[in-house]
């Protein structure tokens, strides 16, 4: 059964959320977000590569994520793009002690090699994505599935000492796909950064429309989404991401994920409770539309 339903009092929800994001202190939160490392790159080609690495390792608690990215980018001298383009077997030793929860340096090596081959063939990640995306489709679902599939095809299986890329390869976890039913939070986050123009995101990919983006759903967004009526689904899969995006599309058809950064950080800062807590909830800036 499709869990998408008509939003209660859409006008009030839009007014509340628009006021919330217009008054949200974005700059105060940038240093607490993986996008901080992408903003530090001076060139667009570096930002595209840095954005993918920053996004795929954006799982775990905030301190872990920021620590991992700080270490990772310190190893990518003189910058993400030239490092990837010049990557060779001699560079692999840099990542011998690298790990982030479920992933190790081997997965970074695999991704670097796949990216080098992709850039040699297509010139940019945008070109690879556009080659598999249907610009007329409602969402980027097909484009993202094809993008991930094509990146994985370019991973040398020898990195994992196999003749073909094993199902357990850590690089598969980094590059999630809608085809598996995953919400693809990290890949949707990468696409948000690349496609949306604005003070937070970069808008580097001009060939993909913001209206096609899908909300990056994590525990914070999923919880808030249920509280304000964006979905009735309890899981965090791809269908939930589509549900919530469709609900937000009724508020802003051309830019449904514009609310993502502020709502996510609201959840991080306030730690939305499982039931109404006056100390936490009474002063919440979106309390008016929360059903908790």
Helices and strands as residue ranges (DSSP letters): H 10-23, H 26-29, G 30-32, H 35-39, H 44-56, H 62-74, H 80-85, G 89-95, E 99-100, E 103-104, H 105-122, H 125-132, H 141-153, G 157-160, H 170-174, G 178-180, H 185-195, G 210-212, H 219-227, H 238-249, G 256-259, H 260-270, H 278-281, G 287-289
